[in-house]
Amino acid sequence: MYAVKAMPRPRSLTPAQLADAALAVLDRDGLPGLTMRAVGARLGTSTMALYRYVADRDELEALVVERVLDGVDMRPPLDVPWPDGIRELVDRVRAGVGAHPAVVPLLPAHRHRSPGILRWGEAALAVLTRGGFAGTRRVVAFRALLAYVVGAIQMEHLGALGGPGTAVIAALPRDEFPLLAETARAAGAVGPDDEFGGGLDLLLDGLARQLDG
């Protein structure tokens, strides 16, 4: 009789290995290319083998979000005025996410369950609280800040001023859309840092006036 050879067991994967492979696929192929099949191919394993580690693509996306945010310092800045502390927190997350722009659409989708996003929120609230925000005023300030950060990062990477969309708007008929066309033409002189930082300054200035009012 011939001895029956046992099939080799699939090698074990760590969450970090799975997240790194998924992030590599995302960076290469964008969000539409993030599939279980593509990640399995990257790891040299079958698609079905991945379901030993994640239940579905949604869980895979969550791993990617955490892998990106793992490199972001989520500690609230100390011994600085609250607007400077908020700017520092915002700049950290912008830089971390900016290294992997294809992850941007996943941030709002996972904002309620991502430990990284929740830690960032806790740090931002600590800075706002130290600045004197409390109660409903703190609620509104935090929501406005969150909306700006998520929205502005998306605009920077998915609808940048230097992208083709601006040229389309600039070419609109001036008799029908004079202000849109003029604003789009002026947008060519605005760099991404000026756009992002300028919008954040407007928001923080408005929040500061709320405290003084």
N, C-alpha and C positions, 0 to 999 in steps of 0.2 A: 504494500500500500504506500501511496505517496503521502508524505506529511503535508498537511494543509497549513500554508503560511498565513499567519494572522495579518490582517490589514493594519498598516501603521495608524496610530491614533493621530487625529489632527493636532498640530501643535497649538499650545495654549497661547492666547493673545492677551495682552494687558489692555486696559482701557486707553492708556496713553498711546500704545501702538496703533490701536484702531482709530483713535482720534487723529493721530499724525497722518495716517494713510488717507483718511477722509479729507483732512485739510489739504493735503497735497493734490488730491483730485479736484477739490473745490478751487484751489489756486490755478490749476491747469485748465480746467474745463468750465468753470463757473457753476452757478447753482443748478442749472438744468442737467449738468453732467454728474452731479452727486447722486449716484445710484449705488445700491448694494452690490450690483455686478461689478461696477468700476472699482469700488473699494476692495472687493474680493480679489480682483485681478491685480491690484496694486500690492496686496499682501501675499499673493500666490496661493490663495485658498478659494474654495467654492463659495458661491453666493449663499447657499444654504448653511454653510458652516458659520457664517456671520451671525445667524439668528441664535446661536448659542450665547452671544454676548449682548445683542440689542434686539428689542422686540420688533422694531420697524425703522423706517427712515427718520421719523420724527425723533426717536431716541438717538439716532446717529447724528442728526443735526445738533441736538443738545450737547453731545460730546464735543463737537467741533466748536460750538460757542464757548464752552468752558476751556477748551485748549487755547483758544485765542486770548481769553480774558485771564487765564492763569499767569500770563506774563505782565499783567497790568498791576501796578501798586495801588491797592484799594484803601490804604490807610489815609485817614483825614489829615491834611497838612496842619501843623501846629504853629502857633506863634506868628500867624500872619492875619491881616484883616480878612474878613469873611469873603469879600469878592475875589481876593487873590487866591484864597483856598479853593474856591469853586473853579476858578480858571485853571488851577493846577490839576484838579481832579478831571476836569473836562479834557485838558490837553493830554493827560495820560491815556484816557480811554480812546481818544481820537487817534493818537499815535499807534496804539496797540491794534485797533481795528483797521487803521489805514494800511497796515502791513499786509492785510488779507481782505481787500475790499469786497470780495465776493461774499463774505460772511455778513455784510451789512444788512441785507433783508431778513436775516435770521434773528437779529436782535429784538425787534418788536414782537416777533412771533413767540420768543422764549423769555420775554422780560419778567413774567410772573413766577417762573420756576427756575431760572438760572441762578445758581449760587453766586456767580461772579457779578451779575447785574444787581442782585439783591445787596451784595456787599458794597458795591459802588453807591447804591441808593442810601444805604445806612451811613456811609461816610459823608455823602452830600448833605444829608439831614443833620448830621453832627455839626458840620460847618455852618449851615443855616441857623441851627439852634444857638450856636455860640454867637452868631451875629445878631440875635434878638428875635428871630422868627419863632412864632408859637401858634398853636391852635389852627384856625382856618387859614390864617395868613401864611403859615408854613405849608399847609396843604397846597394852596394855590401857587406859592413860590416853587415848591418842589415839582409840581405837575408842569408848570411852565418851563422849568429848567430841563426836565426830562423830555418834554416835547421838542424843545429846541435842539438838544444834543442829538437825539435820534433822527429828527428830521433834517438837521443841517449835515450830519454825516452822510445820510442817504443822498441828499442833494449833491454833496461834494463828489461822491463816487458814481452816482447813477444819473446825475444831470448836471455835470460840471459846467461852469460858465465858459470854459474853454472848449466845450464839446460842440457837436454839430447842431444841437438844439438851439443854441444861442444864435448861430448864423441863420437858421430858419426864421427865428423871430425877427432878427434884424432886417430880413428881406421882405417882411410883411408890407402890404400897401400902406404908404404913409398917410393917405387920405382917410383910411379907415382905422388904422391902429398907430397913430403918430407917437404916442407915449411908449407903447410897447417896443416899437422899432427903435426909437431913440435910446431907450434904456438898455436894450440889447447891444446896441453899438457901443455905448459907454462901458458895458460889462467887460469888454476886452482889456480894459486897463485895471481890472480888479483881479488880484491873485487869490488863490484859495485860502491862504492864511489871513489876508485882509478881509475876505468875505466872511470866513468863519469867526474870526476874532471880532470884527466889527459888529456882527449880529449879536454875539455874546455880550459885548460891551453895552449895547442898547438894552438888552434884557436886564443885565445886572444894574444898570443905572436906574431903570424903571423900578426894580425891586427895592433899591436903596431909597428911592423917593417914597415908596409905600411905607417903609419903616419910619421915615421922618414925618409922614403925614398923620 
